[in-house]
């Protein structure tokens, strides 16, 4: 799993690339504050090497709680900027700071 940030000089957004290695998985998505925790809008594309990848434009100067959903299982990003306890989920969420 990994996150790459590419800042856009002409816009107040950052292109964020989410990658999840899950060769045996059928589906993967990224859900969080930036997409109302919607799996459909956060769907990642499966590449030939078994990695799921997606690019999202997120507003700068913000932080977002998020998780991956791999075949229905919620998974944190080990390389997240930080982690935050979420009472609603009863678990820690990954945090992305831009």
RAGIHU-V791594 format. One record per backbone hydrogen bond with DSSP energy under -1.0 kcal/mol. NH is the residue of the N-H (numbers start at 0). CO is the residue of the C=O. E is the energy in kcal/mol with one decimal. If there is no record, write none. Layout:
# RAGIHU-V791594
((NH:CO:E) (NH:CO:E))
This chain:
# RAGIHU-V791594
((1:18:-2.2) (3:16:-1.9) (5:14:-2.6) (7:12:-1.8) (13:57:-2.7) (14:5:-3.0) (15:55:-3.1) (16:3:-2.9) (17:53:-2.6) (18:1:-2.3) (19:51:-2.7) (21:49:-1.6) (24:21:-1.3) (28:68:-1.5) (29:41:-2.4) (30:66:-2.8) (32:64:-2.3) (34:31:-1.6) (36:31:-2.5) (37:34:-1.3) (41:37:-1.1) (42:39:-1.2) (43:27:-2.8) (44:52:-2.6) (46:50:-3.2) (49:46:-2.0) (51:19:-3.4) (52:44:-2.6) (53:17:-1.9) (55:15:-2.4) (57:13:-2.6) (59:11:-2.2) (60:97:-1.2) (63:95:-2.6) (65:93:-2.4) (66:30:-2.5) (67:74:-3.1) (68:28:-2.7) (69:72:-2.7) (70:26:-1.8) (72:69:-2.0) (74:67:-2.7) (79:76:-1.8) (80:94:-1.4) (81:94:-1.2) (83:92:-2.3) (85:90:-2.3) (89:85:-2.1) (90:85:-1.3) (92:83:-2.8) (93:65:-1.7) (94:81:-2.4) (95:63:-2.8) (97:61:-3.2))
